[in-house]
Amino acid sequence: MAEGGLVIGLVEMGPRVPELEEIRRRLARHLEKYLGPVEVRHFREDLPEYAYSEIRGQYLARALLDRLSKVDGDCHRVVGLTREDLYAPGLNFVFGQARVNGREAVVSVARLLDEDRERYLSRVVKEVTHELGHTFGLGHCDDPSCVMSFSNTVLDVDRKSPDFCDRCALALREGLNRCLRR
């Protein structure tokens, strides 16, 4: 466990994400600005077949959260990362989904891909950071530059910062304190 800090399980779900190690390193470095010592551990899980919709050609994000709830590994938070496209009821797709004030989050890289490797990696870190924010109780932010602002398109992801606004950073620290006291 990270010395007195947060342990996040980054769970590769389904087909391998070739950039996973780079994403893991960048995510740990980025989150330490807000969360103090962070250890990001790597795990693998299969995608649950029942989560796949043949009609949509997508996986139900909520079902992946259910699978992630079974991941052990002594982690405070567990984030699934998949190359498969995700959806939620009533939406065409989602970049990710999380359990607010929960332990699990999932992010799909399918719609974040870009020929520019740096842009792609930045998008992934932003979306994982965003979903982790939800696990600490944060909602969507009205500040369009805050990482917690809602992204309807990949252009919205590109426009926002990877950082939390002051108000969300304060709420994140409060959520972290609740998490570490448990």
N, CA and C of each residue as an Amber inpcrd file, in Angstrom:
protein
   546
   0.8410000  -1.1750000   0.0000000   0.0000000   0.0000000   0.0000000
   0.8870000   1.2400000   0.0000000   0.4540000   2.3130000  -0.6710000
   1.2110000   3.5560000  -0.6670000   1.3030000   4.0400000   0.7720000
   2.5020000   4.4100000   1.1860000   2.7200000   4.8020000   2.5740000
   1.7470000   5.8880000   2.9990000   0.7170000   5.4870000   3.7400000
  -0.2690000   6.4400000   4.2300000  -1.0980000   7.0680000   3.1370000
  -0.9860000   6.5650000   1.9280000  -1.6710000   7.1830000   0.8050000
  -2.7050000   6.2910000   0.1680000  -3.1320000   6.7290000  -0.9740000
  -4.2120000   6.0990000  -1.7120000  -3.6870000   5.0030000  -2.6430000
  -4.3960000   3.8840000  -2.6830000  -4.0560000   2.8030000  -3.6050000
  -5.1960000   2.6710000  -4.6080000  -4.8450000   2.7880000  -5.8880000
  -5.8230000   2.6790000  -6.9680000  -5.4740000   1.4610000  -7.8070000
  -6.4470000   0.6040000  -8.0240000  -6.2690000  -0.5270000  -8.9220000
  -6.6940000  -0.0970000 -10.3200000  -5.8010000  -0.1720000 -11.2790000
  -6.1100000   0.1160000 -12.6760000  -6.2750000  -1.2370000 -13.3570000
  -7.5150000  -1.5360000 -13.7360000  -7.8640000  -2.8730000 -14.2040000
  -8.0760000  -2.8630000 -15.7120000  -7.1880000  -3.5310000 -16.4140000
  -7.3050000  -3.6760000 -17.8650000  -8.4000000  -4.7070000 -18.1290000
  -9.4470000  -4.2790000 -18.8450000 -10.6040000  -5.1550000 -19.0880000
 -10.7070000  -5.4710000 -20.5760000 -10.7040000  -6.7590000 -20.8980000
 -10.8200000  -7.1490000 -22.2990000  -9.4940000  -7.0360000 -23.0170000
  -9.5420000  -6.6500000 -24.3160000  -8.2980000  -6.5550000 -25.0960000
  -7.2740000  -5.6360000 -24.4290000  -6.0260000  -6.0010000 -24.5530000
  -4.9450000  -5.2210000 -23.9290000  -4.9650000  -3.7730000 -24.4130000
  -4.6330000  -2.8700000 -23.4930000  -4.4510000  -1.4530000 -23.8050000
  -2.9340000  -1.2580000 -23.8660000  -2.3510000  -1.1670000 -25.0740000
  -0.8870000  -1.1470000 -25.2010000  -0.2050000  -0.0380000 -24.3940000
  -0.8830000   1.0720000 -24.2050000  -0.2970000   2.2270000 -23.5280000
  -0.5210000   2.1810000 -22.0200000  -0.9750000   1.0680000 -21.4940000
  -1.3910000   0.9970000 -20.0930000  -0.3050000   1.4420000 -19.1240000
   0.9090000   1.0000000 -19.3210000   1.9840000   1.3450000 -18.3800000
   2.2360000   2.8550000 -18.3840000   2.2190000   3.4610000 -19.5380000
   2.4020000   4.9160000 -19.6310000   1.2190000   5.6390000 -18.9730000
   0.0180000   5.1510000 -19.1840000  -1.1720000   5.7370000 -18.5560000
  -1.0520000   5.6140000 -17.0360000  -0.6460000   4.4640000 -16.5530000
  -0.4890000   4.2220000 -15.1110000   0.4880000   5.2220000 -14.4900000
   1.6320000   5.4200000 -15.1220000   2.6480000   6.3590000 -14.6070000
   2.1380000   7.7950000 -14.6150000   1.5450000   8.2030000 -15.7360000
   1.0410000   9.5800000 -15.8420000  -0.0700000   9.8470000 -14.8380000
  -0.9440000   8.8750000 -14.6730000  -2.0690000   9.0260000 -13.7560000
  -1.5590000   9.1920000 -12.3220000  -0.6170000   8.3610000 -11.9030000
  -0.0700000   8.4630000 -10.5510000   0.5590000   9.8360000 -10.3350000
   1.3660000  10.2810000 -11.2900000   2.0170000  11.5940000 -11.1800000
   0.9890000  12.7200000 -11.0910000  -0.0310000  12.6470000 -11.9320000
  -1.0560000  13.6870000 -11.9680000  -1.8630000  13.7150000 -10.6720000
  -2.3010000  12.5720000 -10.1990000  -3.1560000  12.5160000  -9.0170000
  -2.4290000  12.9130000  -7.7420000  -1.1100000  12.7140000  -7.6940000
  -0.3550000  13.0640000  -6.4920000  -0.4460000  14.5520000  -6.1720000
  -0.7020000  15.3840000  -7.1880000  -0.8590000  16.8220000  -6.9560000
  -2.0430000  17.0960000  -6.0390000  -3.0430000  16.2470000  -6.0950000
  -4.2820000  16.4600000  -5.3460000  -4.4570000  15.4960000  -4.1780000
  -3.9220000  14.3000000  -4.3130000  -4.2280000  13.2410000  -3.3650000
  -3.0440000  12.8110000  -2.5030000  -1.8850000  13.4250000  -2.6950000
  -0.7090000  12.9920000  -1.9500000  -0.1840000  11.6940000  -2.5350000
   0.4930000  10.8760000  -1.7220000   1.0660000   9.6360000  -2.2480000
  -0.0100000   8.7380000  -2.8580000   0.2370000   8.3070000  -4.0860000
  -0.6970000   7.4420000  -4.8050000   0.0860000   6.2750000  -5.3990000
  -0.4410000   5.0990000  -5.1780000   0.1150000   3.9070000  -5.8280000
  -0.9580000   3.3910000  -6.7900000  -0.5750000   3.1890000  -8.0540000
  -1.5130000   2.6660000  -9.0450000  -1.0560000   1.2590000  -9.4080000
  -1.8730000   0.2720000  -9.0190000  -1.5590000  -1.1360000  -9.2690000
  -2.2970000  -1.6290000 -10.5090000  -1.6700000  -2.5360000 -11.2300000
  -2.2380000  -3.0840000 -12.4690000  -2.8850000  -4.4440000 -12.2090000
  -4.1020000  -4.6080000 -12.7410000  -4.8200000  -5.8840000 -12.6870000
  -5.4100000  -6.1550000 -14.0660000  -5.8420000  -7.3940000 -14.2940000
  -6.5440000  -7.7560000 -15.5270000  -7.8460000  -8.4570000 -15.1720000
  -8.8650000  -8.1890000 -15.9550000 -10.1710000  -8.8530000 -15.8000000
 -10.7510000  -9.0740000 -17.1910000 -11.4880000 -10.1370000 -17.3330000
 -12.2320000 -10.3500000 -18.5690000 -13.4680000  -9.4600000 -18.5680000
 -13.9250000  -9.1460000 -19.7450000 -15.1930000  -8.4280000 -19.8600000
 -16.3250000  -9.4290000 -19.6690000 -17.3180000  -9.0950000 -18.8800000
 -18.4370000 -10.0280000 -18.7010000 -19.2690000 -10.1130000 -19.9760000
 -19.4650000 -11.3270000 -20.4730000 -20.2260000 -11.5150000 -21.7240000
 -21.6280000 -10.9440000 -21.6250000 -22.2540000 -11.0720000 -20.4560000
 -23.6220000 -10.5880000 -20.2950000 -23.7320000  -9.0650000 -20.4420000
 -22.6120000  -8.3490000 -20.3640000 -22.6350000  -6.8840000 -20.4510000
 -22.6910000  -6.3930000 -21.8920000 -22.4440000  -7.3040000 -22.8450000
 -22.3720000  -6.9020000 -24.2520000 -23.7530000  -6.8790000 -24.8910000
 -24.0560000  -5.7850000 -25.5850000 -25.2950000  -5.6640000 -26.3430000
 -24.9770000  -5.8670000 -27.8240000 -25.4530000  -6.9680000 -28.3780000
 -25.2300000  -7.2490000 -29.8070000 -25.8600000  -6.1720000 -30.6710000
 -27.0350000  -5.6970000 -30.2780000 -27.7400000  -4.6730000 -31.0550000
 -26.9240000  -3.3910000 -31.1240000 -26.3490000  -2.9910000 -30.0040000
 -25.5950000  -1.7360000 -29.9310000 -24.1270000  -1.9100000 -30.3240000
 -23.5760000  -3.1150000 -30.1250000 -22.1430000  -3.3140000 -30.3380000
 -21.3220000  -2.6310000 -29.2500000 -21.9100000  -2.5120000 -28.0530000
 -21.2750000  -1.8220000 -26.9330000 -21.4890000  -2.6270000 -25.6520000
 -20.7050000  -2.2670000 -24.6390000 -20.8350000  -2.8750000 -23.3210000
 -21.5520000  -1.9190000 -22.3830000 -22.3980000  -2.4700000 -21.5420000
 -23.1120000  -1.6920000 -20.5420000 -22.1390000  -1.3410000 -19.4180000
 -21.8840000  -0.0550000 -19.2470000 -20.8900000   0.4060000 -18.2680000
 -21.2230000  -0.0750000 -16.8570000 -22.4710000  -0.0180000 -16.4670000
 -22.8890000  -0.4160000 -15.1150000 -22.5120000  -1.8800000 -14.8310000
 -22.6090000  -2.7350000 -15.8350000 -22.2450000  -4.1410000 -15.6550000
 -20.7410000  -4.2920000 -15.4110000 -19.9480000  -3.4370000 -16.0450000
 -18.5080000  -3.4750000 -15.8030000 -18.1860000  -3.0020000 -14.3920000
 -18.9480000  -2.0180000 -13.8950000 -18.7680000  -1.5780000 -12.5070000
 -19.0510000  -2.7290000 -11.5510000 -20.0880000  -3.5100000 -11.8720000
 -20.4120000  -4.6740000 -11.0410000 -19.2460000  -5.6610000 -11.0200000
 -18.6370000  -5.9120000 -12.1730000 -17.4820000  -6.8270000 -12.2380000
 -16.3170000  -6.2590000 -11.4290000 -16.1080000  -4.9490000 -11.5240000
 -15.0000000  -4.3200000 -10.7980000 -15.1890000  -4.3820000  -9.2870000
 -16.4290000  -4.4850000  -8.8350000 -16.6860000  -4.5430000  -7.3920000
 -16.1300000  -5.8340000  -6.7840000 -15.8240000  -6.7990000  -7.6110000
 -15.3000000  -8.0800000  -7.1390000 -13.7690000  -8.1290000  -7.1340000
 -13.1310000  -7.0720000  -7.6710000 -11.6680000  -7.0180000  -7.7050000
 -11.1570000  -6.7270000  -6.3030000 -10.2740000  -7.5850000  -5.8280000
  -9.6890000  -7.3920000  -4.5030000  -8.3970000  -6.6120000  -4.6970000
  -7.3920000  -6.9000000  -3.9620000  -6.0990000  -6.2590000  -4.1770000
  -5.8240000  -5.1270000  -3.2180000  -6.6110000  -5.0050000  -2.1430000
  -6.3510000  -4.0120000  -1.1070000  -6.2720000  -2.5950000  -1.6920000
  -7.2530000  -2.2470000  -2.5260000  -7.2790000  -0.9420000  -3.1850000
  -8.4070000  -0.0810000  -2.6250000  -8.1260000   1.2030000  -2.4960000
  -9.1630000   2.1520000  -2.0820000 -10.1560000   2.4080000  -3.2200000
  -9.6360000   2.4600000  -4.4460000 -10.4540000   2.6900000  -5.6310000
 -10.0190000   1.7150000  -6.7220000 -10.9720000   1.3570000  -7.5860000
 -10.6960000   0.4390000  -8.6890000 -11.2500000   1.0710000  -9.9620000
 -10.3890000   1.2320000 -10.9610000 -10.7980000   1.8410000 -12.2240000
 -10.5550000   0.8550000 -13.3630000 -11.6150000   0.4880000 -14.0440000
 -11.4890000  -0.3580000 -15.2150000 -11.1260000   0.4870000 -16.4170000
 -10.2680000  -0.0340000 -17.2600000  -9.8820000   0.6430000 -18.5010000
 -10.0610000  -0.3680000 -19.6250000 -10.8550000   0.0060000 -20.6250000
 -11.1370000  -0.9220000 -21.7170000 -11.0370000  -0.2360000 -23.0670000
 -10.7550000  -1.0370000 -24.0750000 -10.7440000  -0.5450000 -25.4560000
 -12.1380000  -0.6280000 -26.0770000 -13.0470000  -1.2950000 -25.3920000
 -14.4050000  -1.4790000 -25.9100000 -15.2600000  -0.2390000 -25.6570000
 -16.2050000   0.0170000 -26.5530000 -17.1150000   1.1480000 -26.4310000
 -18.1470000   0.8590000 -25.3460000 -18.5250000   1.8770000 -24.5810000
 -19.4510000   1.7290000 -23.4670000 -20.7190000   2.5510000 -23.6780000
 -21.7940000   2.1150000 -23.0400000 -23.0330000   2.8960000 -23.0470000
 -23.6910000   2.8280000 -21.6850000 -24.6130000   3.7580000 -21.4860000
 -25.4820000   3.7670000 -20.3100000 -26.8980000   3.9410000 -20.8390000
 -27.8890000   3.4180000 -20.1510000 -29.2690000   3.5560000 -20.6220000
 -29.6150000   5.0220000 -20.9120000 -30.2020000   5.2470000 -22.0810000
 -30.6060000   6.5880000 -22.4730000 -29.5190000   7.4040000 -23.1500000
 -28.3090000   6.8720000 -23.2430000 -27.2040000   7.5910000 -23.8800000
 -26.6250000   6.7570000 -25.0140000 -26.1790000   7.4330000 -26.0730000
 -25.5660000   6.7340000 -27.2030000 -24.2500000   6.0730000 -26.8100000
 -23.4950000   6.7490000 -25.9470000 -22.2190000   6.2210000 -25.4670000
 -21.8310000   6.9850000 -24.2110000 -20.8790000   6.4450000 -23.4840000
 -20.2480000   7.1650000 -22.3780000 -18.7480000   6.9530000 -22.4750000
 -17.9970000   7.9930000 -22.1130000 -16.5420000   7.8430000 -22.0130000
 -16.2130000   7.0050000 -20.7890000 -17.0500000   7.1330000 -19.7650000
 -16.8340000   6.3920000 -18.5410000 -18.0330000   6.5240000 -17.6270000
 -17.9590000   5.8180000 -16.5210000 -19.0130000   5.8750000 -15.5160000
 -18.3930000   5.4940000 -14.1790000 -18.9790000   6.0050000 -13.1080000
 -18.4710000   5.7050000 -11.7650000 -19.6150000   5.6120000 -10.7890000
 -19.3350000   4.9820000  -9.6810000 -20.2780000   4.9650000  -8.5600000
 -19.9380000   6.1590000  -7.6790000 -20.8400000   7.1180000  -7.6070000
 -20.6010000   8.3080000  -6.7960000 -20.4690000   7.8780000  -5.3400000
 -19.3970000   8.3470000  -4.7100000 -19.0440000   7.9540000  -3.3410000
 -18.8260000   6.4540000  -3.2160000 -18.4920000   5.8160000  -4.3120000
 -18.2440000   4.3760000  -4.3130000 -16.7840000   4.0870000  -4.5670000
 -16.5040000   2.8550000  -4.8830000 -15.1260000   2.4100000  -5.0840000
 -14.7750000   2.2200000  -6.5550000 -15.7930000   1.9950000  -7.4010000
 -15.5370000   1.5790000  -8.7770000 -15.8150000   2.6770000  -9.8030000
 -14.9870000   2.6570000 -10.8490000 -15.1720000   3.5140000 -12.0190000
 -14.6670000   2.7410000 -13.2310000 -15.1540000   3.1150000 -14.4030000
 -14.6940000   2.4790000 -15.6400000 -14.5760000   3.5560000 -16.7070000
 -13.5550000   3.4190000 -17.5780000 -13.3280000   4.3490000 -18.6830000
 -13.0220000   3.5420000 -19.9330000 -13.6180000   3.9660000 -21.0390000
 -13.3230000   3.3790000 -22.3430000 -12.4050000   4.3120000 -23.1160000
 -11.3870000   3.7540000 -23.7400000 -10.4960000   4.5630000 -24.5780000
 -10.9800000   4.5940000 -26.0310000 -12.0380000   3.8510000 -26.3420000
 -12.4920000   3.6900000 -27.7290000 -12.7160000   5.0160000 -28.4410000
 -13.3390000   5.9740000 -27.7890000 -13.6370000   7.2670000 -28.4210000
 -12.6020000   8.3370000 -28.0730000 -11.5680000   7.9560000 -27.3580000
 -10.5090000   8.8860000 -26.9780000  -9.2760000   8.7450000 -27.8700000
  -9.2570000   7.6920000 -28.6930000  -8.1030000   7.4220000 -29.5530000
  -7.8160000   8.6020000 -30.4740000  -6.5230000   8.8030000 -30.7610000
  -6.0960000   9.8760000 -31.6490000  -4.7270000   9.5080000 -32.2050000
  -4.4530000   9.9380000 -33.4230000  -3.1280000   9.6800000 -34.0060000
  -2.0350000  10.3690000 -33.2080000  -2.3700000  11.4870000 -32.5960000
  -1.4300000  12.2110000 -31.7490000  -1.3970000  11.5130000 -30.3850000
  -0.3380000  10.7850000 -30.1250000  -0.2130000   9.9890000 -28.8910000
  -0.3800000  10.8490000 -27.6400000   0.2160000  12.0270000 -27.6530000
   0.1390000  12.9130000 -26.4870000  -1.3020000  13.3400000 -26.2130000
  -2.0400000  13.6720000 -27.2470000  -3.4420000  14.0630000 -27.0920000
  -4.2640000  12.8940000 -26.5470000  -4.0120000  11.7050000 -27.1090000
  -4.7090000  10.5040000 -26.6480000  -4.4520000  10.2420000 -25.1620000
  -3.1870000  10.2360000 -24.7480000  -2.8470000   9.9650000 -23.3550000
  -3.4350000  11.0320000 -22.4310000  -3.4250000  12.2750000 -22.8650000
  -4.0160000  13.3600000 -22.0880000  -5.5130000  13.1340000 -21.8930000
  -6.1940000  12.7250000 -22.9490000  -7.6330000  12.4430000 -22.8540000
  -7.9180000  11.3370000 -21.8370000  -7.1290000  10.2860000 -21.8900000
  -7.3540000   9.1560000 -20.9900000  -7.1440000   9.5850000 -19.5390000
  -6.0740000  10.3170000 -19.2740000  -5.8130000  10.7790000 -17.9040000
  -6.9490000  11.6880000 -17.4370000  -7.4340000  12.5630000 -18.2970000
  -8.5540000  13.4450000 -17.9280000  -9.7940000  12.6420000 -17.5700000
 -10.1310000  11.6710000 -18.3800000 -11.3650000  10.9130000 -18.1290000
 -11.2510000   9.9990000 -16.9190000 -10.0870000   9.4100000 -16.7010000
  -9.9080000   8.5930000 -15.4940000  -9.9660000   9.4970000 -14.2630000
  -9.3240000  10.6570000 -14.3330000  -9.3600000  11.6170000 -13.2290000
 -10.7970000  12.0420000 -12.9480000 -11.5530000  12.3260000 -14.0060000
 -12.9550000  12.7310000 -13.8830000 -13.7720000  11.6510000 -13.1600000
 -13.6590000  10.4220000 -13.6190000 -14.4380000   9.3380000 -13.0060000
 -14.0030000   9.0870000 -11.5670000 -12.7190000   9.1800000 -11.2860000
 -12.2630000   9.0490000  -9.9050000 -12.8600000  10.1550000  -9.0400000
 -12.9770000  11.3600000  -9.5980000 -13.6090000  12.4560000  -8.8600000
 -15.0070000  12.0790000  -8.4030000 -15.7560000  11.4180000  -9.2800000
 -17.1020000  10.9700000  -8.8940000 -17.0480000   9.9950000  -7.7140000
 -16.0450000   9.1150000  -7.6920000 -15.9690000   8.1500000  -6.5960000
 -15.7230000   8.8340000  -5.2550000 -15.2020000  10.0480000  -5.2930000
 -14.9830000  10.8190000  -4.0670000 -16.1400000  11.7730000  -3.7790000
 -17.2450000  11.6000000  -4.5140000 -18.4460000  12.3690000  -4.2320000
 -18.6390000  13.6190000  -5.0650000 -17.7450000  13.9060000  -6.0010000
 -17.8750000  15.0960000  -6.8230000 -18.9000000  14.8870000  -7.9290000
 -19.6930000  15.9200000  -8.1750000 -20.6160000  15.9180000  -9.3010000
 -19.9810000  16.6530000 -10.4690000 -20.7780000  16.9180000 -11.4920000
 -20.2720000  17.6820000 -12.6290000 -20.1510000  19.1530000 -12.2500000
 -19.1240000  19.7900000 -12.7590000 -18.7920000  21.1770000 -12.4240000
 -19.2310000  22.1040000 -13.5540000 -19.6690000  23.3010000 -13.1880000
 -20.0740000  24.3020000 -14.1810000 -18.8890000  24.9950000 -14.8400000
 -17.7060000  24.8780000 -14.2650000 -16.5030000  25.4990000 -14.8220000
 -16.0350000  24.6360000 -15.9950000 -16.1360000  25.1470000 -17.2340000
 -15.8030000  24.3140000 -18.3980000 -14.3370000  23.8830000 -18.4700000
 -13.4600000  24.5410000 -17.7040000 -12.0510000  24.1330000 -17.7300000
 -11.7320000  23.0880000 -16.6640000 -12.6390000  22.8700000 -15.7180000
 -12.4170000  21.8910000 -14.6470000 -12.5350000  20.4780000 -15.1990000
 -11.7060000  19.5870000 -14.7200000 -11.7520000  18.1920000 -15.1690000
 -13.0990000  17.5480000 -14.8470000 -13.8310000  18.1200000 -13.8910000
 -15.1360000  17.5610000 -13.5180000 -16.2790000  18.0950000 -14.3770000
 -15.9750000  18.9300000 -15.3760000 -17.0390000  19.3730000 -16.2800000
 -17.4700000  18.1910000 -17.1470000 -18.7570000  18.1770000 -17.5090000
 -19.3110000  17.0800000 -18.3030000 -18.7800000  17.1550000 -19.7270000
 -18.4120000  16.0270000 -20.2830000 -17.9420000  15.9550000 -21.6740000
 -18.9430000  15.1790000 -22.5030000 -19.5680000  15.8850000 -23.4210000
 -20.5320000  15.2740000 -24.3280000 -19.8490000  14.7600000 -25.5980000
 -18.7190000  15.3810000 -25.9350000 -17.9640000  15.0040000 -27.1330000
 -16.4750000  14.9610000 -26.7880000 -15.6940000  14.3930000 -27.6740000
 -14.2470000  14.3490000 -27.4530000 -13.6660000  15.7680000 -27.5090000
 -14.3110000  16.6720000 -28.2270000 -13.8510000  18.0700000 -28.2370000
 -13.9930000  18.6900000 -26.8530000 -15.0430000  18.3100000 -26.1280000
 -15.2010000  18.7800000 -24.7420000 -14.0620000  18.2540000 -23.8740000
 -13.6640000  17.0180000 -24.1010000 -12.5420000  16.4370000 -23.3540000
 -11.2750000  17.2310000 -23.6510000 -11.0460000  17.5550000 -24.9370000
  -9.8470000  18.3060000 -25.3180000  -9.8370000  19.7080000 -24.7160000
 -10.9950000  20.3320000 -24.6110000 -11.0850000  21.7150000 -24.1110000
 -10.8120000  21.8280000 -22.6170000 -11.2140000  20.8160000 -21.8560000
 -11.0600000  20.9590000 -20.4070000  -9.6360000  20.6310000 -19.9740000
  -9.3170000  21.1220000 -18.8100000  -8.0130000  20.8880000 -18.2070000
  -8.0080000  19.5240000 -17.5190000  -6.8500000  18.9600000 -17.2610000
  -6.8020000  17.7350000 -16.4570000  -6.9270000  18.0430000 -14.9650000
  -7.0030000  19.3300000 -14.6350000  -6.9800000  19.7550000 -13.2390000
  -8.3620000  20.0680000 -12.6850000  -8.4720000  19.9830000 -11.3750000
  -9.6900000  20.3320000 -10.6550000  -9.6870000  21.8330000 -10.3860000
 -10.8450000  22.4700000 -10.5000000 -10.9610000  23.8700000 -10.0910000
 -10.7910000  23.9110000  -8.5650000 -10.6440000  25.0930000  -8.0050000
 -10.4210000  25.2150000  -6.5570000 -11.5460000  24.5720000  -5.7460000
 -12.7880000  24.8110000  -6.1610000 -13.9320000  24.2720000  -5.4160000
 -13.9350000  22.7340000  -5.4540000 -13.6960000  22.1630000  -6.6320000
 -13.6780000  20.7000000  -6.7520000 -12.4640000  20.0930000  -6.0510000
 -11.3160000  20.7970000  -6.0850000 -10.1250000  20.2960000  -5.3850000
 -10.3810000  20.2080000  -3.8880000 -11.0870000  21.1940000  -3.3300000
 -11.4260000  21.1730000  -1.9130000 -12.3670000  20.0000000  -1.6010000
 -13.3840000  19.8190000  -2.4320000 -14.3290000  18.7100000  -2.2410000
 -13.6040000  17.3660000  -2.3920000 -12.6480000  17.2900000  -3.3040000
 -11.8720000  16.0640000  -3.4950000 -11.0800000  15.7260000  -2.2330000
 -10.4310000  16.7230000  -1.6360000  -9.6610000  16.4840000  -0.4090000
 -10.5710000  15.9900000   0.7190000 -11.7690000  16.5590000   0.8070000
 -12.7130000  16.1080000   1.8250000 -13.1260000  14.6520000   1.5650000
 -13.3750000  14.3160000   0.3030000 -13.7190000  12.9340000  -0.0580000
 -12.5750000  11.9840000   0.2300000 -11.3490000  12.4130000  -0.0440000
 -10.1670000  11.5930000   0.2300000 -10.0420000  11.3370000   1.7340000
 -10.2340000  12.3770000   2.5270000 -10.1430000  12.2020000   3.9870000
 -11.1730000  11.1890000   4.4840000 -12.3930000  11.2410000   3.9520000
 -13.4110000  10.2540000   4.3400000 -12.9650000   8.8470000   3.9520000
 -12.3960000   8.7260000   2.7640000 -11.9510000   7.4230000   2.2630000
 -10.8390000   6.8450000   3.1300000  -9.8660000   7.6410000   3.4830000
  -8.7030000   7.1400000   4.2290000  -9.0250000   6.8720000   5.6970000
 -10.0950000   7.4750000   6.2270000 -10.4990000   7.2290000   7.6170000
 -11.2010000   5.8840000   7.7630000 -11.7190000   5.3310000   6.6770000
 -12.4560000   4.0640000   6.7590000 -11.5640000   2.9110000   7.0870000
